[in-house]
Amino acid sequence: MQVVLSALRRVLFWSHLAIGVVAGAIILLMSVTGVLLGYERQVIAWMDGAPRVETPAAETARLPLDALLAGASLSRDEVASVALRAASHEPVTIRFRDRERPTLALDPYTGRALAPPADSTGRKAMAALRRWHRWVGAEGGELRTQMKAVTGASNLAFLGLVMSGIWLWWPRRLTWTAIRNVLWFRRGLGPKARDFNWHNTIGFWTALPLFFVVASGVFISYRWPGLWLDRMLGSEKERAAAIEALAATPEPSGGNAARGGGDAAGRDRNGEATELTGAPAVVAPLQAYLDSVAVRAPDWRSVTITLPTEGDSVVSVATAGGNTYRPDLRATVRLDARTAAATEVSDYDSLSLSRKIRAWVRFGHTGEVFGLFGQTIATIVSLGGAVLVWTGIALSFRRLAAWWRRR
């Protein structure tokens, strides 16, 4: 048994070393840009500013949504969605069907249009960092597709490094001295011993959160992890759809099916065709949609009303409470466009186990599901990942140099 474990350790070690050297540069790039993107929303707000509403008197009421649009000379036909937040200093955000048209921020108490930030340096900087984080700086086209494949493979390799690193970290002899050498930072070490100590110590303390950050990145990079999860833990319909999709010709990752959303052909998130009815001749006021949802979610922190397109008679309203990035506090209510009556409610409890897990992926990757604390943890482990790659490559080249001298 000891011989088998020793052989397995050697295989894991050399695989760990080879994968780290081959994918190290891309992993290092993703780790460093991940650190710089750690507080993206806060950095943009600090650099560019954001439209803010002057805090009104306590007795001041919000304008009805229809009066808000009328005051801004907007018709419902040109509006794609209306987003509100419960905080008194937050504006109402209007997004238009014409995607080239910039979003509009309105004061919910006066209807006054708020000026957008004069400078967008922060947004441009974060967009450039995201481009390097996801596509190695590729602007678009075929090169972006190729670089997405590179970062996806590197992310998968990083996951393998994290998992094999946990095994390799475990001391061969469980003595306090051996554990202490790989459990905490030590002073007065030479370059090789220092890199070994840092690599093992940081690897131990960041292993668990780093695993979740990297694993969620794999789900974002590829479609197949979500499909396999649906096949194992999804509902009956999700399992059938996943089996069919896995047997079909692979589609480019990042497509609509990978996100599990609807599509222009009128399919729901389970891949089933939905009936498209003619647009209703009479629609309820926008405020009626908000009031209908508020009854079901009185403690809402944000509400986004997506107006129906031509050929649809359903209004989709997304609500979020508490930390608005937590999927267990989010729900989607479908309303009849004419009566504002709820026809379907989809919340966290109604999801299959597969979809519950997948719901945590996007903002779990950035730590935002746990608020500022989660962002901080994700940023720290991204920094730890960068140090792991750096020290790992340094140790590999030192090993190579020693081998060359012996030769």
Legacy VTK file of the C-alpha trace (Angstrom):
# vtk DataFile Version 3.0
C-alpha trace
ASCII
DATASET POLYDATA
POINTS 407 float
0.000 0.000 0.000
2.834 2.369 0.893
4.470 1.686 -2.486
1.219 2.521 -4.316
0.746 5.769 -2.379
4.359 6.737 -3.011
3.967 6.096 -6.753
0.707 8.051 -6.833
2.380 10.946 -5.049
5.172 11.008 -7.638
2.664 11.017 -10.503
0.686 13.831 -8.872
3.848 15.808 -8.165
5.155 15.728 -11.729
1.692 16.347 -13.161
1.284 19.283 -10.761
4.660 20.692 -11.786
4.126 20.245 -15.533
0.626 21.715 -15.552
1.766 24.650 -13.417
4.647 25.478 -15.772
2.533 25.172 -18.940
-0.498 27.113 -17.711
1.273 29.277 -15.149
1.483 32.489 -17.175
-2.264 32.563 -17.965
-3.207 31.574 -14.412
-0.952 34.331 -13.079
-2.620 36.844 -15.420
-6.117 35.775 -14.332
-5.111 35.901 -10.653
-3.591 39.382 -10.861
-6.528 40.800 -12.845
-8.862 39.041 -10.397
-7.230 40.974 -7.565
-7.602 44.275 -9.444
-11.261 43.460 -10.192
-11.978 42.462 -6.581
-13.773 45.703 -5.708
-14.953 46.574 -9.195
-18.269 48.184 -8.285
-16.727 50.206 -5.461
-13.825 51.385 -7.627
-16.156 52.523 -10.411
-18.350 54.417 -7.936
-15.270 56.032 -6.384
-13.615 57.005 -9.675
-16.627 57.924 -11.788
-19.265 58.699 -9.225
-22.870 57.624 -9.657
-26.195 59.433 -9.917
-27.511 59.955 -6.407
-30.832 61.304 -5.215
-30.927 64.062 -2.645
-32.330 62.562 0.532
-35.979 63.700 0.706
-38.019 64.607 3.750
-39.371 61.608 5.647
-42.948 62.231 4.531
-42.085 62.563 0.834
-43.576 59.749 -1.267
-42.230 58.292 -4.476
-44.005 59.193 -7.682
-46.030 56.435 -9.351
-43.984 54.795 -12.078
-46.355 55.902 -14.826
-46.099 59.532 -13.702
-42.329 59.133 -13.592
-42.211 58.059 -17.246
-44.683 60.742 -18.291
-42.610 63.417 -16.555
-39.558 62.281 -18.534
-41.581 62.278 -21.793
-41.133 58.535 -22.208
-43.615 56.044 -23.620
-43.847 52.429 -22.503
-43.134 51.233 -26.043
-39.557 52.506 -25.902
-38.778 51.195 -22.402
-37.307 47.712 -21.958
-37.072 47.632 -18.171
-37.479 49.735 -15.047
-35.212 49.038 -12.063
-35.860 50.389 -8.567
-34.014 50.132 -5.283
-35.472 50.598 -1.833
-32.684 52.916 -0.633
-33.868 56.531 -0.652
-30.706 57.824 -2.369
-30.932 55.379 -5.295
-32.464 56.544 -8.605
-34.863 54.643 -10.827
-32.953 53.215 -13.790
-34.624 53.102 -17.199
-33.223 50.859 -19.916
-34.460 51.172 -23.484
-35.288 48.680 -26.202
-32.798 50.489 -28.412
-29.620 49.149 -26.845
-27.543 51.929 -28.344
-29.476 54.396 -26.222
-27.820 55.049 -22.848
-29.662 54.199 -19.647
-31.521 56.987 -17.893
-31.538 57.656 -14.153
-34.585 59.424 -12.689
-35.207 60.925 -9.283
-38.069 58.754 -7.899
-39.463 61.710 -5.896
-39.391 64.492 -8.497
-39.036 62.716 -11.829
-35.981 64.813 -12.652
-33.406 63.191 -14.932
-30.079 62.841 -13.150
-26.928 63.658 -15.045
-24.725 60.625 -15.807
-21.164 60.632 -14.459
-19.017 63.153 -16.276
-16.077 60.775 -16.408
-16.048 57.065 -17.199
-12.397 56.347 -16.480
-13.268 53.754 -13.860
-15.668 51.881 -16.131
-13.173 51.856 -18.996
-10.382 50.644 -16.722
-12.501 47.846 -15.273
-13.716 46.860 -18.754
-10.095 46.582 -19.914
-9.220 44.458 -16.887
-12.213 42.172 -17.523
-11.086 41.798 -21.122
-7.666 40.622 -19.953
-9.166 38.444 -17.225
-11.526 36.614 -19.559
-9.964 36.845 -23.030
-6.266 37.755 -22.518
-6.951 41.222 -23.897
-8.628 40.094 -27.150
-10.996 42.751 -28.483
-13.370 40.434 -30.319
-13.862 38.113 -33.259
-12.131 34.781 -33.712
-9.199 35.792 -31.527
-11.526 36.332 -28.565
-13.033 32.868 -29.096
-9.557 31.346 -29.138
-8.436 33.229 -26.035
-11.616 32.217 -24.223
-10.652 28.597 -24.914
-7.178 29.300 -23.511
-8.449 30.896 -20.294
-11.058 28.154 -19.889
-8.422 25.436 -20.176
-6.142 27.340 -17.793
-8.979 27.669 -15.301
-9.578 23.932 -15.500
-5.845 23.334 -15.051
-5.837 25.640 -12.014
-8.634 23.579 -10.470
-6.523 20.471 -10.951
-3.559 22.223 -9.337
-5.617 23.219 -6.305
-6.945 19.697 -5.817
-3.607 17.959 -6.314
-1.881 20.596 -4.184
-4.003 19.637 -1.190
-2.732 16.065 -1.491
0.888 17.122 -2.029
0.753 19.516 0.927
0.079 16.663 3.347
3.389 15.819 5.100
4.725 12.324 4.554
5.324 12.049 8.277
2.765 13.554 10.605
5.128 15.221 13.059
4.686 18.688 14.519
7.936 19.856 12.924
6.843 18.700 9.474
3.402 20.292 9.830
4.821 23.546 11.208
7.132 23.874 8.193
4.169 23.970 5.811
1.573 25.583 8.068
2.966 29.038 8.811
5.485 31.544 7.448
9.073 31.182 8.657
11.821 33.772 8.761
15.482 33.578 7.858
15.098 31.120 5.001
17.055 31.041 1.769
15.298 31.705 -1.558
14.437 28.061 -2.288
13.272 27.250 1.245
11.327 30.541 1.393
9.483 29.788 -1.856
8.702 26.272 -0.628
7.426 27.633 2.685
5.304 30.339 1.058
3.918 27.925 -1.564
2.784 25.408 1.032
1.584 27.873 3.659
-0.472 29.985 1.265
-1.742 26.849 -0.445
-3.016 25.458 2.860
-4.799 28.599 4.075
-6.370 29.483 0.726
-7.191 25.970 -0.528
-10.895 25.867 0.352
-11.992 29.360 -0.805
-9.656 29.140 -3.806
-11.289 25.866 -4.812
-14.742 27.515 -4.891
-13.477 30.590 -6.762
-11.739 28.479 -9.411
-14.539 25.875 -9.661
-17.114 28.618 -10.235
-14.788 30.003 -12.917
-14.888 26.627 -14.672
-18.706 26.778 -14.688
-18.488 30.246 -16.238
-15.937 29.149 -18.842
-17.720 26.001 -20.004
-21.239 24.788 -20.613
-20.663 21.093 -19.868
-20.209 21.356 -16.057
-23.708 22.800 -15.742
-25.116 20.167 -18.073
-23.546 17.340 -16.102
-24.849 18.871 -12.896
-28.330 19.024 -14.438
-27.981 15.404 -15.512
-27.103 14.268 -11.995
-29.093 16.625 -9.757
-31.610 18.361 -12.004
-35.340 17.885 -12.354
-36.690 15.271 -14.744
-37.019 17.840 -17.526
-33.567 19.279 -16.840
-32.004 15.813 -16.896
-33.636 15.023 -20.230
-32.520 18.349 -21.717
-28.977 17.863 -20.387
-28.700 14.345 -21.829
-29.857 15.637 -25.207
-27.469 18.604 -25.093
-24.481 16.480 -24.056
-25.158 14.067 -26.910
-25.487 16.883 -29.451
-22.703 18.723 -31.241
-20.976 21.027 -28.719
-21.920 24.684 -28.976
-19.580 27.576 -28.202
-19.364 28.182 -24.448
-21.022 31.270 -23.051
-24.117 30.853 -25.244
-27.663 31.334 -24.095
-28.111 27.683 -23.181
-25.110 27.880 -20.872
-26.772 30.622 -18.912
-30.001 28.679 -18.552
-32.136 31.620 -19.665
-34.882 32.010 -22.237
-34.372 32.720 -25.937
-35.915 34.668 -28.749
-37.793 31.627 -30.003
-39.929 31.637 -26.891
-38.318 28.906 -24.808
-38.312 28.852 -21.047
-35.281 28.096 -18.881
-36.003 24.350 -19.062
-35.821 24.386 -22.851
-39.551 23.982 -23.377
-41.422 26.006 -25.940
-43.716 28.592 -24.445
-46.869 29.826 -26.084
-46.549 33.294 -27.562
-49.781 35.207 -27.454
-50.588 38.480 -29.087
-49.661 41.644 -27.231
-52.577 42.725 -25.033
-54.654 45.645 -26.247
-55.011 46.941 -22.692
-52.211 46.845 -20.155
-52.158 47.590 -16.463
-50.306 50.641 -15.126
-46.631 50.097 -14.293
-47.339 50.956 -10.684
-49.833 48.077 -10.548
-47.045 45.634 -11.377
-44.899 47.027 -8.566
-47.783 46.967 -6.088
-48.646 43.382 -7.019
-45.092 42.201 -6.395
-44.679 44.281 -3.227
-47.505 42.314 -1.640
-45.503 39.117 -2.122
-42.125 40.647 -1.218
-42.757 43.542 1.208
-39.068 43.652 2.252
-37.705 43.988 -1.281
-34.410 45.782 -1.750
-34.509 45.897 -5.538
-37.170 45.317 -8.182
-36.656 45.090 -11.940
-39.747 45.181 -14.165
-39.141 43.816 -17.679
-41.892 44.954 -19.996
-43.372 42.507 -22.514
-42.188 42.500 -26.088
-44.435 42.211 -29.103
-46.144 38.841 -29.086
-46.015 38.385 -25.324
-48.606 39.247 -22.701
-46.521 38.512 -19.613
-44.523 40.954 -17.498
-41.492 39.519 -15.736
-40.564 41.116 -12.404
-37.346 40.181 -10.581
-37.132 40.935 -6.863
-34.226 40.730 -4.445
-34.005 41.195 -0.718
-31.095 41.653 1.670
-27.825 41.275 -0.201
-29.261 41.503 -3.706
-26.592 39.140 -5.099
-27.707 36.184 -2.985
-29.808 33.802 -5.094
-31.730 32.505 -2.074
-33.125 36.022 -1.592
-34.151 36.494 -5.208
-37.365 35.578 -7.011
-39.007 36.130 -10.384
-42.747 36.778 -10.617
-44.582 36.574 -13.920
-47.628 38.850 -14.119
-50.487 39.085 -16.549
-49.820 42.309 -18.464
-53.520 43.269 -18.451
-54.477 42.560 -14.849
-51.106 42.547 -13.014
-52.156 39.256 -11.423
-49.362 36.821 -10.658
-49.390 33.790 -12.962
-46.137 32.121 -11.873
-43.590 32.584 -9.101
-40.093 31.180 -9.421
-37.954 31.476 -6.311
-34.941 29.696 -4.872
-37.001 27.025 -3.134
-38.687 26.079 -6.410
-35.362 25.294 -8.113
-33.867 21.841 -8.432
-30.684 21.094 -6.507
-28.682 21.535 -9.706
-30.121 24.973 -10.393
-29.660 26.000 -6.772
-25.955 25.225 -7.041
-25.667 26.980 -10.402
-27.455 30.044 -9.026
-24.469 30.723 -6.735
-21.852 30.523 -9.493
-21.764 34.000 -11.047
-21.540 36.142 -7.917
-19.967 33.348 -5.910
-16.963 33.671 -8.228
-16.501 37.297 -7.153
-17.580 36.713 -3.554
-20.408 39.238 -3.878
-22.973 36.727 -2.623
-21.477 37.366 0.836
-21.226 41.127 0.476
-18.062 43.110 1.122
-16.675 40.329 3.319
-17.018 37.852 0.458
-15.390 40.247 -1.997
-12.467 40.640 0.390
-12.005 36.881 0.765
-12.155 36.372 -3.027
-9.615 39.152 -3.547
-7.238 37.750 -0.925
-7.356 34.218 -2.345
-6.813 35.615 -5.868
-3.687 37.305 -4.540
-2.753 34.017 -2.902
-3.240 32.273 -6.255
-0.832 34.713 -7.898
1.813 34.025 -5.224
1.255 30.273 -5.568
1.914 30.437 -9.308
4.977 32.657 -8.865
6.578 30.507 -6.169
5.612 27.297 -7.991
7.317 28.423 -11.199
10.347 29.583 -9.210
10.644 26.187 -7.526
10.271 24.431 -10.884
13.049 26.437 -12.503
15.298 25.905 -9.499
14.704 22.179 -9.832
15.469 22.388 -13.550
18.669 24.357 -12.897
19.820 21.809 -10.306
19.146 18.961 -12.723
21.096 20.792 -15.449
24.079 21.281 -13.141
24.086 17.590 -12.291
24.037 16.741 -15.971
LINES 1 408
407 0 1 2 3 4 5 6 7 8 9 10 11 12 13 14 15 16 17 18 19 20 21 22 23 24 25 26 27 28 29 30 31 32 33 34 35 36 37 38 39 40 41 42 43 44 45 46 47 48 49 50 51 52 53 54 55 56 57 58 59 60 61 62 63 64 65 66 67 68 69 70 71 72 73 74 75 76 77 78 79 80 81 82 83 84 85 86 87 88 89 90 91 92 93 94 95 96 97 98 99 100 101 102 103 104 105 106 107 108 109 110 111 112 113 114 115 116 117 118 119 120 121 122 123 124 125 126 127 128 129 130 131 132 133 134 135 136 137 138 139 140 141 142 143 144 145 146 147 148 149 150 151 152 153 154 155 156 157 158 159 160 161 162 163 164 165 166 167 168 169 170 171 172 173 174 175 176 177 178 179 180 181 182 183 184 185 186 187 188 189 190 191 192 193 194 195 196 197 198 199 200 201 202 203 204 205 206 207 208 209 210 211 212 213 214 215 216 217 218 219 220 221 222 223 224 225 226 227 228 229 230 231 232 233 234 235 236 237 238 239 240 241 242 243 244 245 246 247 248 249 250 251 252 253 254 255 256 257 258 259 260 261 262 263 264 265 266 267 268 269 270 271 272 273 274 275 276 277 278 279 280 281 282 283 284 285 286 287 288 289 290 291 292 293 294 295 296 297 298 299 300 301 302 303 304 305 306 307 308 309 310 311 312 313 314 315 316 317 318 319 320 321 322 323 324 325 326 327 328 329 330 331 332 333 334 335 336 337 338 339 340 341 342 343 344 345 346 347 348 349 350 351 352 353 354 355 356 357 358 359 360 361 362 363 364 365 366 367 368 369 370 371 372 373 374 375 376 377 378 379 380 381 382 383 384 385 386 387 388 389 390 391 392 393 394 395 396 397 398 399 400 401 402 403 404 405 406
